[in-house]
Structures are given as structure tokens and as C-alpha cells.
Amino acid sequence: MERRNRYTLLSGAALAVIMLIGCGGGSRNVTVTVPPKVDLKAHNTIGIIEFSSNEQQGDLQQFATQRFVQTMQSSQPGVRVLELGSEKRVLASVKHQELDVDAIEAIGKKYRVDALVTGDLDISQVKPKVRLSTSLRSLKSLSAQANVEASLTARLMETQSGATLWTNSARETASVAHVNLASVGGDFGAGSPEDAYGSLLQGLVTRTTHDFRPTYEQRRIPN
């Protein structure tokens, strides 16, 4: 009986070892880095033209362009970006009237950039929330908080051929800071484009530049 019990114990121990060995030959989850879809460093220097916009108040175009450049360089540190100024100024410098293939090639040669980024920001006010006052004096500074819908479209083009290498767009609706309705056309009640549209623009830029950033995913690999 004692020998049988001892045999049973040894058999159980052996089975446990076999199970452990089998488990050791399985797989496990690891986090891997997936390279960005668009490799900006493939270009020696990238030129960027100040974004255009239907909203002309303040320095909104310049602010949007700066946010885009910052996101490019934080996504892929070391990317060389040359800020060229407004489209009007750049076209005048290469003696062209519009940003066509010939103009893109001329810009590449003049500024020695391998690729060119352009962008267009479209902002439309919707559903203003006006604050009314019974005081005639306060009506002079009547203000409203507006929900605005905005879209950002960006494009990366090769200057040697004028071909589009990448393009993306994003659209968002958000509530922005107070806008003064008393002045002609309104102005930024918050004091600057950054105060009024900063959060909205950052969301648009982040979504538009998604292809510039590496991503991370879980994969199963054998042990």
C-alpha cells in the first residue's frame, strides 16, 4: 500500500512537471511599436506655407501653422522644417500667380526644400449663445459664446514633381471663447486666437497629423 501511494505521488509530480513544461512552450503578449505611416525624415528639409483660412481675425493662420509645425516635430523629432511665410509672399518670390505644379517645383529650387506642406482652415460660426442685458451701456460690449464648426485640410507635396505624397483632413465642432458682437465683424473676446480657438485647433491638428506618429499594438509571440 505504501509503495502504491508513493508511486501515485511520483506520477502526480511528473504530470505537474510535464504541464509546466508545456505551458512554458506557449505564447505571451508584448507591446510593439508600429512606425508612422508617413516618414517625414525621408525628406531632407520640408517647407511649410502659412495656412490659409476664411477667418481673418488676429493671427489665426499663423497660430494654426505653428501648431502644425510643433506637432510634426514632436511626432518625429529631428524633422527639418522651413517656414516660408504666406502663400502670396512665396508665390511672388518665385514669380507665379497660383500654387500649381510649376510653382511647387520653383519653390523647391529657390528654398531648397524637398517637400512642401500647405493647409486650409475653414471656420463657420453656428448657434451663437448671446447674453442680453437691460443696461444700454452694457450693450456696447455685447458678447456671445459661439459653437463653431471647423475643418482642417493639410497636404504634403514633393517639390521635384509636384505630386501629392499625403493628404488628410479633420472636422470638429466645439464651443469657443466669447466673441465681441459690438465691433464690425466681431473680434476675439478672449483676447487672442489662441484663447478663443486654441483647444479646437489643437484637436484638429492632432487628428490631421495622426499618420506622422508611431502607434502601439499588442501582439502574441511564442515564448
C-alpha positions in Angstrom: 0.0 0.0 0.0 2.8 2.4 0.9 4.6 1.6 -2.4 1.4 2.3 -4.3 0.9 5.7 -2.6 4.5 6.6 -3.3 4.0 5.6 -6.9 0.9 7.7 -7.1 2.6 10.8 -5.7 5.6 10.4 -8.1 3.2 10.1 -11.0 1.3 13.2 -10.0 4.6 15.2 -9.6 5.8 14.0 -13.0 2.5 15.1 -14.6 2.7 18.5 -13.0 6.3 19.0 -14.4 5.1 18.0 -17.9 2.2 20.5 -17.7 4.6 23.3 -16.6 7.0 22.5 -19.5 4.0 22.5 -21.9 2.9 25.9 -20.6 6.4 27.2 -21.0 6.2 26.5 -24.7 3.2 28.7 -25.2 3.0 32.4 -26.1 2.7 35.8 -24.5 1.5 39.3 -25.3 4.0 42.0 -26.0 3.6 45.7 -26.9 5.3 46.6 -30.2 5.9 49.9 -31.9 4.4 50.4 -35.4 6.3 53.0 -37.4 4.3 56.1 -38.6 2.6 55.7 -42.0 4.3 58.9 -43.2 8.1 59.1 -42.7 8.8 62.9 -42.6 12.5 62.2 -42.2 12.6 60.8 -45.7 12.8 64.4 -46.8 15.9 66.4 -46.0 14.0 69.7 -45.5 10.3 70.3 -45.6 8.9 73.8 -46.4 5.6 74.9 -45.0 3.5 77.7 -46.3 1.3 79.6 -43.8 -2.1 78.0 -43.7 -5.0 79.9 -45.4 -8.2 80.5 -43.6 -11.6 82.1 -44.1 -11.3 83.6 -40.6 -9.1 86.7 -41.0 -9.1 88.0 -37.4 -6.0 88.1 -35.4 -3.1 85.8 -36.3 -5.2 82.7 -36.6 -3.4 81.4 -39.8 0.0 81.8 -38.2 -1.2 80.2 -35.0 -2.6 77.2 -36.8 0.6 76.8 -38.8 2.8 77.0 -35.7 0.7 74.3 -34.0 1.1 72.1 -37.1 4.9 72.5 -37.1 5.1 71.8 -33.4 3.1 68.6 -33.8 5.2 67.5 -36.8 8.4 67.9 -34.9 7.2 66.4 -31.7 5.8 63.4 -33.6 9.2 62.8 -35.3 12.0 64.7 -33.5 14.7 66.0 -35.8 12.5 66.8 -38.8 13.8 69.9 -40.6 11.0 72.4 -41.3 11.5 75.7 -43.1 8.7 78.2 -42.5 8.2 80.2 -45.8 5.5 82.7 -44.9 2.2 83.4 -46.6 1.2 81.8 -49.9 1.0 85.3 -51.5 4.6 86.1 -50.4 6.0 82.8 -51.5 4.3 82.9 -54.9 5.6 86.4 -55.5 9.1 85.3 -54.7 9.0 82.7 -57.5 7.0 84.9 -59.9 3.9 82.7 -60.1 0.3 83.5 -59.7 -1.0 80.2 -58.3 0.3 77.2 -56.5 0.4 74.8 -59.4 3.0 72.2 -60.3 5.4 74.7 -61.9 5.2 76.9 -58.8 5.8 74.0 -56.4 8.9 73.0 -58.4 10.1 76.6 -58.4 9.6 76.8 -54.6 11.6 73.7 -54.2 14.5 75.0 -56.2 14.5 78.5 -54.6 14.2 77.4 -51.0 16.0 74.1 -51.3 13.1 72.1 -49.8 12.3 68.5 -50.9 8.7 68.6 -49.8 6.1 71.3 -49.2 3.2 71.4 -46.7 0.1 73.5 -47.3 -3.1 73.7 -45.3 -6.5 75.3 -45.2 -8.5 76.1 -42.1 -12.3 76.7 -42.5 -14.3 78.1 -39.6 -18.0 78.7 -39.6 -20.0 80.0 -36.6 -23.2 78.2 -35.7 -25.7 78.5 -32.9 -24.4 81.7 -31.0 -25.4 81.9 -27.4 -26.0 85.6 -26.9 -26.0 87.2 -23.4 -28.5 90.1 -23.4 -28.6 92.9 -20.8 -31.2 95.5 -19.9 -28.4 98.1 -19.5 -27.9 100.3 -22.5 -24.3 100.9 -21.5 -23.5 97.2 -21.4 -24.9 96.7 -24.9 -21.8 98.3 -26.3 -19.8 95.3 -25.2 -22.4 92.7 -26.0 -20.8 89.3 -26.3 -21.7 85.7 -27.1 -20.3 82.3 -26.7 -20.4 80.6 -30.1 -20.4 76.9 -31.1 -18.2 76.7 -34.2 -17.6 74.0 -36.7 -14.1 73.9 -38.1 -12.2 71.8 -40.6 -8.5 71.5 -41.4 -7.1 70.0 -44.6 -3.4 69.6 -45.0 -1.3 68.3 -47.8 2.3 67.2 -48.3 3.8 67.5 -51.8 7.0 66.5 -53.4 8.7 69.6 -54.9 10.6 67.8 -57.6 7.5 66.6 -59.3 4.6 68.5 -57.6 3.0 65.1 -56.7 0.9 64.9 -53.6 2.5 62.4 -51.2 0.0 62.6 -48.4 -3.2 64.5 -47.5 -5.6 64.3 -44.6 -8.4 66.3 -43.0 -10.4 66.6 -39.8 -13.6 68.3 -38.7 -14.7 69.3 -35.2 -17.5 71.3 -33.5 -16.7 73.0 -30.2 -17.6 75.9 -28.1 -15.1 78.8 -28.3 -14.4 81.8 -26.1 -16.5 85.0 -26.1 -16.7 86.9 -29.3 -17.5 90.7 -29.2 -20.5 91.3 -31.3 -20.5 95.1 -31.0 -17.5 95.6 -33.3 -17.8 95.3 -37.1 -17.3 91.6 -37.9 -16.8 90.8 -34.2 -13.5 90.2 -32.6 -11.9 87.8 -30.0 -13.5 88.5 -26.7 -10.8 86.1 -25.2 -8.1 88.5 -26.4 -6.3 86.2 -29.0 -6.9 83.4 -31.4 -5.1 81.0 -29.0 -7.5 81.9 -26.2 -10.5 81.6 -28.5 -9.7 78.7 -30.7 -6.6 77.0 -29.1 -8.3 73.8 -27.9 -10.3 73.4 -31.1 -7.3 73.9 -33.3 -5.1 71.5 -31.3 -7.8 68.8 -31.7 -7.9 69.4 -35.5 -4.1 69.3 -35.8 -3.8 66.2 -33.6 -6.3 64.3 -35.7 -4.9 65.5 -39.0 -1.3 64.5 -38.2 -2.2 61.0 -36.9 -0.2 59.4 -39.7 3.0 61.2 -38.5 3.0 59.4 -35.2 4.1 55.8 -34.3 1.4 53.6 -32.9 1.5 50.7 -30.4 -0.3 47.4 -30.5 -0.4 44.1 -28.7 1.0 41.0 -30.4 1.3 37.4 -29.3 4.7 35.9 -29.7 6.0 32.4 -28.8 8.0 32.0 -25.6 
